[in-house]
Amino acid sequence: MSSSFPPSLGRRERASDTNAGAFFMVATVLLGLAVGIGSIFAVLMWADAHDARDQATGTATATTAGSGQSTSGKDMPGMAMSAGASSGSLASYAGAAPENADALATAHQPFPADLPPAPPGPVAEVKLALTDITIQVAPGVRYAAWAWAGGAPGPVIHVREGQLVKITLTNNGAIPHSVDFHAARIAPDKAFGDVFPGKSVSYTFRATDPGVFMYHCGTKPVLMHIANGMYGAIVVEPKPGVLPKADHDYVLVASEWYLDSDGLQKPAQFSQDKAHARMPDWMTLNGYAGQYVKHPLTANPGELVRFWVVDAGPSIDMDFHIVGTLLNTVYPFADMNPAHALNNVQTVPVPAGGGGVFDVRIDQPGLYPFVSHSFAAVDQGQVGLLKVGNVEGTMSH
């Protein structure tokens, strides 16, 4: 039976079928190669990811080990990781106390809050010595501090407006330190440089700005050096006649303590993790929790009491408040211009690294707590009592 199609057309169809078959065969081979290559790349990518994860873990471990911290507690005093930091949790040691805490608080010799006299003459010579020292920040709670010969805070410095202040700093510690005066208008690269162990440095500045100012170690990392106790207050008294004469001048330096242990069995050290999280264990006035509760500051009814307040931080502001009265006159941020003063206010912030001056006159005898009205700070020790008149007993707040 003959075909109805011309012979040439049939040959073209068969040739086309042959070409199509060859195409599909080539495509199948290429697809197989692509799948194989893709599988190889997938395996390589998995291996790279696995290596990257291991490398990241190793880097994190190395960073922890090389950050100047250690869970072994065998590093230089003042440097240790906080408990539980490697697991992402921070253990609080706030309120830790031995059984005889009350007796220890009673026996504690409080930091002298009275403003010392300013030196006479045109030049005020100030000698400071830095050292590594174990201190107590609360009853029975020991801390391995980088501080001053007398502990933390450093000595209160009192100068008069216009005096030339000559600073001599001696470093008796184990690492470089420095001293930065907020009262100074001076090139910091010239005066605030690091002083190596066993060395001394001197520089001068003119006390042109009255008020109360912080001084502190400015060596990097500043957070660690301040938190380890390297701070203090300098009062630059205004020229005569600017302020009314006070019957009592008291200096308070607020600060925070970040501990890697409770400090009861062995001295605690600085916890950088807690400091970065702004999670202090203790917050103090003049370096020791609640010391002016057991040992109140005093005044007689009707006397003018002036508080020169510095917040050393290193990070948290203080909100100064006296329970039971108002602050008669406030020089906010230690601006001593009477035209800028505030009158009869309840609570005034003192920023970290800043100061404030507060005048109060109380007529009724009693016990008047002075606090930071950020009340977590009170629970952690930032509280004291002003005893007005001959009153008995004590109180807490």
C-alpha positions as CSV (number, residue, x, y, z in Angstrom):
1,M,0.0,0.0,0.0
2,S,1.6,3.2,-1.1
3,S,1.9,6.2,1.2
4,S,-0.1,9.3,0.4
5,F,2.8,11.5,1.6
6,P,5.7,12.3,-0.7
7,P,8.8,10.2,0.1
8,S,10.9,13.3,0.8
9,L,8.5,14.5,3.6
10,G,8.8,11.1,5.3
11,R,12.6,11.4,5.3
12,R,12.4,14.9,6.8
13,E,10.2,13.6,9.7
14,R,12.6,10.8,10.5
15,A,15.5,13.2,10.4
16,S,13.7,15.5,12.8
17,D,12.9,12.6,15.1
18,T,16.6,11.7,15.1
19,N,17.6,15.3,15.9
20,A,15.1,15.6,18.7
21,G,16.3,12.4,20.3
22,A,19.8,13.6,20.3
23,F,18.8,16.9,21.9
24,F,17.0,15.1,24.7
25,M,20.0,12.9,25.3
26,V,22.3,15.8,25.5
27,A,19.9,17.7,27.8
28,T,19.6,14.7,30.1
29,V,23.4,14.4,30.4
30,L,23.7,18.2,31.1
31,L,21.0,18.0,33.7
32,G,22.7,15.1,35.4
33,L,26.0,17.1,35.5
34,A,24.2,20.1,37.0
35,V,22.7,18.0,39.7
36,G,26.0,16.5,40.5
37,I,27.8,19.8,40.7
38,G,25.0,21.2,42.8
39,S,25.4,18.4,45.3
40,I,29.1,19.0,45.5
41,F,28.5,22.7,46.2
42,A,25.9,21.9,48.9
43,V,28.4,19.6,50.6
44,L,31.1,22.3,50.4
45,M,28.7,25.0,51.8
46,W,27.7,22.7,54.7
47,A,31.4,22.1,55.5
48,D,32.1,25.9,55.4
49,A,29.2,26.6,57.7
50,H,30.3,24.0,60.1
51,D,33.9,25.4,60.1
52,A,32.5,28.9,60.6
53,R,30.4,27.9,63.5
54,D,33.4,26.2,65.2
55,Q,35.6,29.2,64.4
56,A,33.1,31.6,65.9
57,T,32.8,29.5,69.1
58,G,36.6,29.4,69.4
59,T,36.8,33.2,68.8
60,A,34.2,33.9,71.5
61,T,36.1,31.7,73.9
62,A,39.4,33.4,73.0
63,T,37.8,36.9,73.4
64,T,36.6,36.0,76.8
65,A,40.0,34.7,77.8
66,G,41.8,37.7,76.4
67,S,39.4,40.4,77.6
68,G,41.4,40.9,80.8
69,Q,38.8,38.8,82.7
70,S,38.9,35.3,84.2
71,T,36.6,33.0,86.0
72,S,39.6,31.6,87.8
73,G,40.0,34.7,90.0
74,K,43.8,34.6,89.5
75,D,44.1,37.7,87.4
76,M,45.2,41.1,88.5
77,P,43.1,42.5,91.4
78,G,40.1,44.3,90.1
79,M,39.7,42.2,86.9
80,A,37.3,39.2,86.8
81,M,34.3,38.0,84.8
82,S,31.0,38.1,86.7
83,A,29.5,34.8,87.8
84,G,27.4,33.1,85.2
85,A,28.4,35.5,82.5
86,S,29.4,32.7,80.1
87,S,25.8,31.4,80.2
88,G,24.3,34.8,79.5
89,S,23.1,35.2,83.1
90,L,24.4,37.7,85.7
91,A,24.3,36.8,89.4
92,S,23.4,39.6,91.8
93,Y,25.1,39.9,95.1
94,A,23.1,42.9,96.2
95,G,22.4,42.9,100.0
96,A,24.9,40.1,100.8
97,A,25.9,40.3,104.5
98,P,27.5,38.3,107.2
99,E,25.6,37.4,110.4
100,N,27.3,40.2,112.4
101,A,26.6,42.9,109.7
102,D,24.9,45.2,112.2
103,A,27.9,45.1,114.6
104,L,30.3,45.7,111.7
105,A,28.3,48.6,110.5
106,T,28.4,50.1,114.0
107,A,32.1,49.6,114.3
108,H,32.8,51.0,110.8
109,Q,34.7,54.3,110.8
110,P,32.7,56.5,108.4
111,F,34.4,58.4,105.6
112,P,34.7,62.0,106.8
113,A,32.0,64.0,105.0
114,D,32.9,67.4,106.5
115,L,34.5,69.7,104.0
116,P,38.2,70.2,105.0
117,P,39.6,73.7,105.0
118,A,41.1,75.2,101.9
119,P,44.9,75.8,102.0
120,P,46.0,79.4,102.4
121,G,48.0,81.3,99.9
122,P,47.9,81.6,96.1
123,V,48.9,77.9,95.5
124,A,47.0,74.8,96.6
125,E,49.3,71.8,96.5
126,V,47.5,68.5,96.2
127,K,49.4,65.2,96.5
128,L,47.6,62.0,95.4
129,A,48.8,58.4,95.6
130,L,47.2,55.6,93.7
131,T,47.4,52.0,95.0
132,D,45.8,48.6,94.9
133,I,44.0,48.1,98.1
134,T,41.3,45.9,99.6
135,I,38.4,47.9,101.0
136,Q,34.9,47.3,102.3
137,V,31.9,48.6,100.3
138,A,29.3,47.3,102.8
139,P,29.5,45.5,106.2
140,G,31.7,42.5,105.7
141,V,31.8,42.9,101.9
142,R,35.4,43.2,100.7
143,Y,36.5,44.4,97.3
144,A,39.9,44.4,95.6
145,A,40.0,48.0,94.5
146,W,42.2,50.2,92.4
147,A,42.0,53.3,94.6
148,W,43.9,55.8,96.7
149,A,46.1,55.4,99.7
150,G,43.0,55.9,101.9
151,G,40.6,53.8,99.9
152,A,37.6,55.0,97.8
153,P,36.6,57.7,97.3
154,G,39.8,59.7,97.2
155,P,40.4,62.6,99.6
156,V,38.1,65.6,99.4
157,I,40.0,68.5,97.9
158,H,39.0,72.0,98.9
159,V,40.4,75.0,97.0
160,R,39.4,78.6,96.6
161,E,38.3,80.2,93.3
162,G,41.3,81.7,91.6
163,Q,43.9,79.6,93.4
164,L,46.6,77.8,91.3
165,V,46.2,74.1,91.9
166,K,49.3,72.0,91.7
167,I,48.6,68.3,91.3
168,T,51.2,65.6,92.0
169,L,50.1,62.1,91.2
170,T,52.2,59.1,92.3
171,N,51.3,55.6,90.9
172,N,51.9,52.9,93.5
173,G,49.7,50.4,91.6
174,A,50.5,47.6,89.3
175,I,49.3,49.1,86.0
176,P,49.3,52.6,84.4
177,H,46.9,55.2,85.9
178,S,46.2,58.9,85.5
179,V,44.0,61.6,87.1
180,D,41.5,63.8,85.2
181,F,40.1,66.9,87.0
182,H,36.7,68.1,85.8
183,A,37.5,71.4,87.5
184,A,40.4,72.0,85.1
185,R,40.5,73.8,81.8
186,I,43.7,72.2,80.5
187,A,44.8,70.1,77.5
188,P,44.1,66.5,78.5
189,D,46.8,65.1,76.3
190,K,49.3,67.3,78.2
191,A,48.1,66.7,81.7
192,F,46.0,63.6,81.9
193,G,48.4,61.1,80.4
194,D,49.1,57.7,81.8
195,V,51.6,57.4,84.7
196,F,53.4,54.1,84.8
197,P,53.9,52.1,88.1
198,G,56.4,53.7,90.4
199,K,56.3,57.0,88.5
200,S,54.9,60.4,89.4
201,V,53.6,63.4,87.4
202,S,52.8,67.0,88.2
203,Y,50.8,69.7,86.5
204,T,48.9,72.8,87.4
205,F,45.6,74.5,86.6
206,R,43.9,77.6,87.7
207,A,40.6,77.0,89.6
208,T,38.6,79.6,87.7
209,D,35.2,77.8,88.0
210,P,33.5,77.5,91.4
211,G,31.5,74.5,92.2
212,V,32.0,70.8,93.1
213,F,33.6,68.6,90.6
214,M,34.7,65.0,90.1
215,Y,38.2,63.9,89.6
216,H,39.0,60.3,88.5
217,C,41.5,58.1,86.7
218,G,41.1,58.6,83.0
219,T,43.1,55.6,81.7
220,K,41.4,53.4,79.3
221,P,39.0,51.6,79.9
222,V,37.7,54.5,82.0
223,L,34.7,52.5,83.0
224,M,36.8,49.9,84.8
225,H,39.1,52.4,86.5
226,I,36.3,54.5,87.9
227,A,34.2,51.4,88.9
228,N,37.3,50.1,90.8
229,G,37.3,53.2,93.1
230,M,39.5,55.7,91.3
231,Y,37.4,58.8,91.9
232,G,36.9,61.7,94.3
233,A,35.6,65.2,94.7
234,I,37.1,68.7,94.5
235,V,35.3,71.7,95.9
236,V,36.2,75.1,94.4
237,E,34.8,77.6,96.8
238,P,33.3,80.7,95.3
239,K,34.7,84.1,96.2
240,P,33.6,85.6,99.5
241,G,30.1,87.0,99.5
242,V,28.7,84.9,96.7
243,L,27.1,82.3,98.9
244,P,25.6,82.7,102.4
245,K,27.9,81.1,105.1
246,A,26.9,77.6,105.9
247,D,27.0,76.2,109.4
248,H,27.9,72.7,108.1
249,D,29.4,71.8,104.7
250,Y,29.1,68.1,103.8
251,V,30.6,66.4,100.7
252,L,28.9,63.3,99.3
253,V,30.3,61.2,96.4
254,A,27.8,58.7,94.9
255,S,29.1,55.6,93.1
256,E,28.3,52.1,92.0
257,W,30.0,48.8,92.7
258,Y,29.9,45.8,90.3
259,L,31.0,42.5,92.0
260,D,32.0,39.1,90.6
261,S,31.3,37.5,94.0
262,D,29.6,38.4,97.2
263,G,32.9,39.5,98.8
264,L,32.3,37.7,102.1
265,Q,34.7,34.8,101.9
266,K,37.3,36.6,99.6
267,P,37.5,40.0,98.1
268,A,35.3,40.5,95.1
269,Q,36.6,41.9,91.9
270,F,35.1,44.1,89.1
271,S,32.5,42.5,86.8
272,Q,32.7,44.1,83.4
273,D,29.5,42.3,82.3
274,K,27.5,43.8,85.1
275,A,29.0,47.2,84.5
276,H,28.0,47.1,80.8
277,A,24.5,46.0,81.9
278,R,24.4,48.8,84.5
279,M,23.5,46.2,87.1
280,P,25.3,47.3,90.3
281,D,25.4,45.1,93.5
282,W,25.9,48.1,95.7
283,M,25.4,51.9,95.4
284,T,27.1,54.0,98.0
285,L,27.7,57.5,99.3
286,N,31.4,58.0,100.0
287,G,32.2,54.4,99.2
288,Y,30.3,52.4,101.8
289,A,26.7,51.4,101.8
290,G,24.5,53.1,104.4
291,Q,27.4,54.4,106.6
292,Y,25.6,57.6,107.5
293,V,22.6,55.6,108.8
294,K,24.6,54.2,111.6
295,H,26.7,57.3,111.8
296,P,24.4,60.2,110.9
297,L,25.6,63.7,109.8
298,T,24.4,66.3,112.3
299,A,23.0,69.8,112.5
300,N,21.1,71.9,115.0
301,P,17.6,73.2,114.3
302,G,17.7,76.3,112.1
303,E,21.3,75.9,110.9
304,L,22.2,76.2,107.2
305,V,23.5,72.8,105.9
306,R,25.2,72.7,102.5
307,F,25.6,69.5,100.7
308,W,28.3,69.4,97.9
309,V,27.3,66.3,95.9
310,V,29.2,64.5,93.1
311,D,28.0,61.5,91.2
312,A,31.1,59.5,90.3
313,G,28.9,56.9,88.5
314,P,30.5,55.5,86.5
315,S,27.1,55.2,84.7
316,I,24.0,55.9,86.8
317,D,22.6,59.3,87.8
318,M,21.7,60.2,91.3
319,D,18.4,62.0,92.2
320,F,19.2,63.9,95.4
321,H,16.3,64.2,97.9
322,I,16.0,64.9,101.6
323,V,13.0,63.2,103.2
324,G,10.8,65.5,105.3
325,T,11.8,68.8,103.9
326,L,12.4,70.8,100.7
327,L,15.8,71.8,99.3
328,N,15.8,75.5,100.1
329,T,18.3,76.6,97.5
330,V,19.8,74.4,94.7
331,Y,22.7,75.2,92.5
332,P,22.0,72.6,89.7
333,F,25.0,71.0,88.0
334,A,27.1,73.0,90.5
335,D,26.5,76.2,88.6
336,M,27.3,78.6,91.5
337,N,25.7,81.7,89.9
338,P,23.0,82.7,92.4
339,A,20.9,84.0,89.6
340,H,20.6,80.5,88.2
341,A,19.7,78.9,91.6
342,L,16.4,77.0,92.2
343,N,14.4,77.4,95.4
344,N,12.2,75.1,97.4
345,V,12.4,72.0,95.2
346,Q,12.0,68.4,96.1
347,T,14.4,66.3,94.0
348,V,17.2,67.3,91.7
349,P,19.2,65.0,89.4
350,V,23.0,64.8,89.7
351,P,24.3,63.2,86.5
352,A,27.1,60.7,86.4
353,G,30.3,62.7,86.2
354,G,28.5,65.8,87.4
355,G,27.8,67.7,90.6
356,G,25.2,69.7,92.5
357,V,25.1,72.0,95.6
358,F,22.1,71.9,98.0
359,D,21.3,74.3,100.8
360,V,18.8,73.2,103.4
361,R,17.6,74.7,106.7
362,I,15.5,72.5,109.0
363,D,13.8,73.9,112.1
364,Q,12.1,70.8,113.5
365,P,14.4,68.3,115.3
366,G,14.3,64.8,113.9
367,L,16.0,62.3,111.6
368,Y,15.9,63.3,107.9
369,P,17.1,60.7,105.4
370,F,19.0,61.9,102.4
371,V,18.7,59.5,99.4
372,S,18.8,59.0,95.7
373,H,15.0,59.0,94.9
374,S,15.7,56.3,92.4
375,F,14.8,53.9,95.2
376,A,16.6,50.8,93.9
377,A,19.7,52.8,94.8
378,V,18.5,53.2,98.4
379,D,18.0,49.5,98.7
380,Q,21.6,49.0,97.5
381,G,23.0,51.5,100.1
382,Q,22.7,55.0,98.7
383,V,21.1,56.5,101.9
384,G,22.1,58.4,105.0
385,L,20.6,60.4,107.8
386,L,20.9,64.0,108.8
387,K,20.2,64.2,112.6
388,V,18.8,67.6,113.4
389,G,18.9,68.3,117.1
390,N,19.5,66.0,120.1
391,V,17.2,63.2,119.0
392,E,17.5,59.5,119.9
393,G,17.1,56.3,117.8
394,T,17.5,55.7,114.1
395,M,15.3,55.0,111.1
396,S,15.5,53.3,107.8
397,H,14.1,54.4,104.4
